[in-house]
Amino acid sequence: MKIFKYVGFMMLVLLVSVSSADEGLKIMVLNSNASIDKYRIAQKEFAKSLPNPVMEVDLGGKNLKLREIENFLYDQYPDLVYCIGAKAYLLANKFISDRNIVFTSIIDWQRLPMAEKTFGVSNELSPEMQITLFRYMFPELNKIGVLFSPKYNKHWFKKAEQAANDMGIQLIGRPLSKKRNTIPELRELAKEIDALWLISDPVILAGKETVADLFKLCDEQRIPILTYHPAFAEYGAVMIISVDHATTGRQAAAISQEVLSKDKVHEKVQLPAGSHVILNLKKADEYGLKYGDSAFNSANWIIE
């Protein structure tokens, strides 16, 4: 029975180079769910950027027992594992934390355990950079609201709040612990703010219906939404600053090469190296937001 379970787990492997164990270092990609576009893109670019063969494993949609995963990771015992998403990282950290681990695509990585040989790229762009761009694009936005769950974004909000204070912007945060509170809290927050900063948070963004209600409420009150994902352009977000996930995969590969070559990695967890800016001037004009001509120079895509 154990043999059949092991064979079943091995069917998760998308690509295995038979010679990798014999000819050099063993590198594994452990993907929480390869059906998620940003995860799949990062994985593809990571594998393309390395000279070594890579074993790619997809954990998505599989009802696997911890013992099966533990046996698999111990049997493979890679020199380095690239973990995409929190699920993959937690499993690698639990069973092979003594190996080199590189991670990406984890919300607020600081809430998770870190081993000595763990490195990564944060999921969030620098708050300082984003706030600077907000101010540059729309200089009259002085009170920016944020809904966040302390479980996922406590550390991020503290950094963002300090960055905003340094730039003379008031960041008004509302911590939420339950998904059903998003819209009621937003109604109250809307009374105090010039704009809403919508961040990646599974408690705040509990589903498509919540997202639609959130955008509808802000649109009715002419509150611009500044956010992180290109998908929100169709909802009417005024400004989107998103991580370039292809660049993130290449960045993880560069860190991996440094680690495996035993070069000193100066920063254990790096900020994402690439970003993409979408500016919705149609919505900005509708809300009467003031922006300078120079704002066009900072945008990769302008909606008019």
Secondary structure, DSSP 8 states (H G I E B T S, - for coil): -HHHHHHHHHTTEEE--TTHHHHS--EEEEES-TTSHHHHHHHHHHHHH-SS-EEEEE-TT----HHHHHHHHHHH--SEEEEESHHHHHHHHHH-TTSEEEEES-TTGGGS---TTEEEE-SS--HHHHHHHHHHH-TT--EEEEEE-HHHHHHHHHHHHHHHHHTT-EEEEEE-SSGGGHHHHHHHHTTT-SEEE----TTT--SHHHHHHHHHHHHHTT--EEES-GGGGTTT-SEEEEE-HHHHHHHHHHHHHHHHTT---S-SEE--S-EEEEEEHHHHHHHT----GGGGGG-SEEE-
